């Protein structure tokens, strides 16, 4: 019995010592087989940065020399998409200095700022499409919080978001009053996502004002969108998200559905 207990204890201790032994071997990247590498914030988005030759070589070296870190759950801050010359794809998730390719086994990079630096340089060099975006929902048949409106002031360094929860939209004699600050990371992300989703159809619309469908005619609420372009031009739209409405461009209707869904998260 004592011998059995000793063997069992030895096995347990041995397993603890090897707890960081990789479950699977790290697959190195052969630089000469790489066609291109892109960085994305979210996997299914089209917005990305293609690494140049020097950055590609640096990333390959970082991955190949990364040290095993063990099993670790993390939300991806960036996706690294590596396309090889044989058309195969390898997908990596990173968060600061941690990187993983398959399942939840992580590796540690020596440079924790490499990816962020590349992405931040993109943001600083991209021209702003909008100076300001105002969006919201208005519902005629409603008891309270019937016309929440939101204003996103675009700034490369520090965009700001505020809200009008006073139903000022219905008061024709007064302007919207954005008295409520919503400058939390979650709310700002929602507002930025809305601004990024504004279709080119609306951005380049031939007139400065347009009404699509019959917003709020069927007690289903209407949606308001106003933006000031980087050149100072103002455009104002009233949007209807009713599926059977005719003569609404498909991309405008899809955006209105997206807008309606995101506004729900800002009014909870």
N, C-alpha and C positions, 0 to 999 in steps of 0.2 A: 504494500500500500504506500509506503514511504517513497519507494522507487517511482511509482506511478505519479505521485504528487510532484516529485522533483522534475520528472519529464514534462508534465503538464505546465508547471511553472516556467520551465526553460522555453517551451514552445510559445507561451504567451509573451514572455519578455522578448523573444526573438522577433515575433510579429510586430511588437511595438517599435523595435529598433528599425525595422524595414518599412515603417508606415509611409515613408515618403518615396519609396521605390516606385518608379513609374509603372502604371498599370499597362501602358503600351509604350513602345519605343517612339521617340520623337523622330518624325520624318524630316530630314533636312531638305532645304531648297537648293537646287543647282542653278546658279545664277544664269548660266548660258542657256538654260531651258525656259527662262521666264520671258513671256511676251510683253506683259504689262501688269502693273499693280495700281489699284485704285483704293482710295479711302472714302468711306461713307459714314454718315451719322446713323442712318438706319438702313437695314439690308435691302428693303424693297423700294427705296427712293432712287430717283435718277440723279439727284445732286451728288456729285462726287469730285474728287481731285485725283488726277493721274500723276503718279510719281515720275520725276525725271530720272535719268540714268544714275546720277549720283545718289539720289534718295532711294532708288530701287536697290542699289548695291548695299547701302547702309542698312536697309530693312532686312535684306537677306542675311547679312552678317549678324545683325541683332538676333534674329530668330535662330539661326544655326548655333549661336553661342549662348542662347538663353539657358538658364539653370532651372531644373525641375523644382516646382513649388508645392506640389501635392494637390489634392482635391480641394476645390474652393468654388463656392457659388458667387457669381458676380453679375451685375447688369452690364452689358456692353456699352461702352462710351463711343467706340468706333468699331466699324467693320473694315477689315483689310481683305480685299478680293484680289487674289493672285491668279492670273490667267497664264497658263503655260502654252508653249508653242504647239503642243499636241491638242490644244483646245480644251484640256481638262482645267477644272477650277478648284482652287483651294480657298477656304474661307476661314479667316481668323477673327476672333473677338478680343478687343483690348479694353483695359481700364487702368489708366496710369501706367505702372510698370508691369502689370500682369497681362498675359496673353494666353489664349487657349485656341485650339483648333478642333479637337474632337471631345465631345462630352464635356466634363468639368475638370479635366486635369489641366492645371495651370503651369505656366512657365514664367520666369521673371526676366524682363529685359534690363539691360544695364542703363539705358537712357529712357527715363519715364516721361520726358517732355517732347520727344521726337515727333510723335503723331500730332499732339496738340499744337505744336509750333507750326507745322505745315497747314493745319486747318485754320488756325488763327490768321495766318498770312493771307489765306483766301478771303476771309471775311473782310479784312482791312483793305484789300485791293478791289473787291467787287463794288461796282457802283450801286447806290441805293435806287430801287425803282420807285419808292414812295417816300414822301416826307411825312405823311400822316394817313392813317386808315381809320375810319369810323364804321362800325358795323353793329347791327342789333336786330331785335325782333319786336314787332308791334302787333298787338291783338286787341281788336275793338271790343269783342265780347269777353270781358275779363274783369276780375275783382281787384287784384293787387299785382304789383310788379308786372304791369301789362306791356311796358315798352322799355326793357333794359337795353341801354346803348353803351358801347365801349369805344374808347379812343386809344389807338396805339400811335404814339409819336416815335417815328423811326430815328434812331441814332446809332451809328456804328459802335460807339463806346458804351452807351447806356440807354436803350429804348425804354420808354415808360408807358404804362397802361393804367387807365383810369376808367371809371364807370359812372353812368347816370342811372340811378335806380329810382328817380323821382317822377318817372313818366313824363318828362319834359317834352318828349316828342309830340305829344298830343296838344301842347299849348302853342298855338301858332304865334302868340305874341312874345314868346321868350325863346332863347336859344337853349341848346342842350347844355346842361351843367354837369360837368364831370368832377364830382366832389369826392368820390370814393377811390382811393388808391388800390390798385391790384398788382403791385409790383413784386409778387412772389414768383418764384421760378416756374411753378406749375402753370399759373395763369398766363405769364408772359410767353411760355412755350405754346400754349393754345392759340394766343393771339398772333404770334409769329407764324404758326402753321397756317392760319387763315389767310394772312397776307401773302404767304408764299403760294397758296393754292388759287389765288385770284387768276382766272384764265386770261390769256392774251386777248381773247375776244372782247372782254370787258375793258382791258387796259387800252386797247386800240379802237374802242367803239367810236363810230363816226360822229356822234353827238355827245354833248356834255351831260345830258340827262336822258334817262330811258326807264320805261316801266315795262316789265316783262310779265305777261299774263294778267291776272287780276288778283294781286296780293290782298289777303284778308277778306276777300269777297265771300268766301264760303265758311267764315268763322275758323279758318285754319291758320290764321296769322299771316303776316307778310314779313319780309326781311329787307332790311335797309343796308345799303353799302355806299359809302362815300370815301373817295380817296383823292389826295393831292399828289400828283406825279412829281418826279424830281425836277421837272421843268416848270413847276408851278401850276399846271393845268388841273382844274377841279372836275371830277366826274361823280355823278350821283345816280344811283340805281335803286329801284324798288323791285324786289324779286319775289316770284311765286314758286313754291316747291311742289305744286300739284302736278302729279305725274301725267294727267291727261290734258294738260294745257298745251295748246298748239302754238307753233311758231316761236318756241323758245329753243335757242341753240342747245344741243346736247351737253356741251361742256359747261354752259351757264346753269343748266338744271342740276348737273352733277355737283357743281360748286355750291349751289343753294342747299342741296341735301347735306353736304359737308358742313356748311355754315350753320345750318339748323342743329345738327348733331353737336357741334362744338360749343355753341351757345348754351346748351343744356348744362355743360360742365362748368360754365362761368356763372350760372345762376342758381347753383345748388346751395 
